[in-house]
Amino acid sequence: MYKKLAARIMSAKNREAVSVLVGDLSAKDIIVLKEQYGVVLSTGEDDQALLKEFQITRRKIEKIEKKAIHKKGSSDPKQ
C-alpha cells in the first residue's frame, strides 16, 4: 500500500493533488510515508505548517516514531 501511494505522491503535479492523496491518511501513515519512503509532503514549509495542515501534534509524532523504532529494534535479526 505505502509503496504505491508514495510513488503517486512523488509524481503528483501540485500541492492540491498531494492533498487529495493524503487527505484521509492517519498521522501514522503520513510518518511512515515520510520516514520509510522519503516522501516529501511539504516543499519549503516548516514542520509546524505540516503539523497544522494535518492536525497532528508533535507529541503524537514522537509517540508513533518511538513505537516504530521499538518495533524495528525488536524484529531486527542482527540484535
C-alpha positions in Angstrom: 0.0 0.0 0.0 2.6 2.5 1.1 5.0 1.9 -1.8 2.3 2.6 -4.5 1.0 5.6 -2.6 4.5 7.0 -2.1 5.0 6.8 -5.9 1.7 8.6 -6.6 2.5 11.3 -4.2 6.1 11.8 -5.5 4.7 12.1 -9.1 1.9 14.5 -8.2 2.0 17.7 -10.2 0.9 20.2 -7.4 0.1 20.7 -3.8 -3.6 20.1 -4.4 -3.0 16.7 -5.9 -0.9 15.7 -2.9 -3.6 17.0 -0.5 -6.2 14.8 -2.2 -3.9 11.7 -2.0 -3.0 12.2 1.7 -6.2 13.9 2.9 -7.7 10.8 4.7 -4.4 9.4 6.0 -3.7 9.0 9.7 -0.7 10.7 11.3 0.9 7.2 11.4 0.5 6.8 7.7 2.0 10.2 7.0 5.0 9.5 9.2 5.6 6.1 7.5 5.5 7.7 4.1 8.0 10.3 5.2 10.3 8.1 7.1 10.2 4.8 5.2 9.8 6.1 1.6 11.3 9.6 1.7 8.1 11.2 0.6 8.3 14.9 0.9 4.9 16.3 1.7 6.0 19.9 2.2 8.1 21.9 -0.1 9.8 24.6 1.8 7.3 24.6 4.6 8.5 24.0 8.1 7.2 21.2 10.3 4.8 23.4 12.1 2.9 24.2 8.9 2.8 20.5 8.1 1.6 19.6 11.6 -1.1 22.3 11.4 -2.2 21.2 7.9 -2.7 17.5 9.0 -3.9 18.5 12.5 -1.4 16.3 14.4 0.7 17.2 17.3 4.5 16.9 17.7 3.9 14.7 20.8 1.8 12.3 18.7 4.5 12.1 16.0 7.1 11.4 18.7 5.0 8.6 20.2 4.5 7.0 16.8 8.2 7.3 15.9 9.2 5.7 19.3 6.8 2.8 18.7 8.1 2.3 15.2 11.7 2.3 16.4 10.9 -0.1 19.2 9.2 -2.5 16.7 12.1 -2.2 14.3 14.6 -3.0 17.0 12.7 -5.9 18.4 12.3 -7.5 14.9 15.9 -6.8 13.8 17.6 -10.2 13.4 21.0 -8.6 13.9 20.3 -7.9 17.5 
